[in-house]
Amino acid sequence: QVQLVESGGGLVQPGGSLRLSCAASGRIFSIGVMGWYRQAPGKQRELVTTITSLGNTNYADSVKGRFTISRDNAKNTVYLQMNSLKPEDTGVYYCKMRSAGFDYWGQGTQVTVSS
């Protein structure tokens, strides 16, 4: 079984920055795509960004130029650097990893952007 533990969420003012981390533990085989999703109140969960094992990245248009995803394969960890945060970035952020054909999700971390 694989467990994902996220950290780094919180309350930040518009224009501020946060860095999220998601570390995997347990019976881990090779991890493929890693990604971050978010869910705003009353809305469906949406894709924010993904990164492949080779480091190829993909971003939602709404976060391009502001968010950066990275990964440390030795630590089985994925990061999300969020800059120039906006109120519309508020939501619960979830990490997801694919390993041995299964998708694993973190428990979610709250990000609130408000003055």
N, C-alpha and C positions, 0 to 999 in steps of 0.2 A: 504494500500500500504506500502511496505517496501523499505527503502532506505539504501544503503550501502555506506559508505564513507571511502575511503582508505587514508592512509598517510604514510610517512616515506621513500619514494623513493628518489633517488638522484644520484649523481655522486660519485663513490668511486674507489680507486685504487685496482688493483689486490691484493688479500690477505686480503682485508679489510672486514668490517662488516656493515650490515644495519639491521634495525628492521622495518618491515612493520606492520601496524595495520589496521584493518577493523572493523568499528563499525556499527551495524544495528540500525535503528530507524524506527518508524512508528507503524503500526498495526502488532505487532509481536506475533505470537503464539510460541509454542515450536519449537526451532531450532534444526534440526537434524544434518546432516553432514555439516561441514564447510570445505572449501578448498581454495587452491591457485593454480592459473593457470598462465602461462606466454606465451607471444607471441613475438618471435624475428622477426626482420625485414625480410620480405619475406618468413616467415614460418607460419605453422599453430599453433593455440593455443594448448598448451600441459599442461597436468596435472603435477603439481609440488608435491603437498602433500594434504592429507585430514586428518580430525580428526572427529571421531564420538562423539555423545553426552556423551558416556561413556569414552572418552579419547583414544580410539584406533586410532593409526596413520598408515599412509601409505605414502611412499615416492617414487618418481622416482629414479631410480638407479643413475642418474647423480647428485643428491643432497644428497644422503644418507651420513650421517656422517658430513655434513656441515650445513644443514638447520634443524631447529626445529620449528614445529608448536605447538601452544598452544591456549587455549581458556579460556575466562572468561565468564561463562554463566550468571552471575549476571549482567554483562555489555553488554551482547550480542556482544562480541568482539572476534575476532580471530587475532592471531599474527603470524608473520613469522620472526624468527631470522635467519639471513643469515650470515654465517661466511666463511672465506677462499674463498671469492668470486673470480670468474674467468671471463675473458672477455666473455666467452660463456654463462654466466648467464645474459647478457644484454638483456633487453626486457621490455615490458609492463606487469606488474603483476596485475592480477585480482583476487579478492576474490569472492567466491560464497557460498551462504548459501541456505539450503533447509528448508522451513517452510510451514506447512499445504499443502504439496504436490506440492508446487511451488518452482522453482529455481530463486534466485535473484542474480544479478551480480553487482559488484562495477564498477566504471567508469574507473578504471585502474590507476596505478601509474608507472612512468618510473624509471627503474633501469639501470644505465649505469656503467659498470665496465671497466675502461680504465686508462692507465697511461698518 
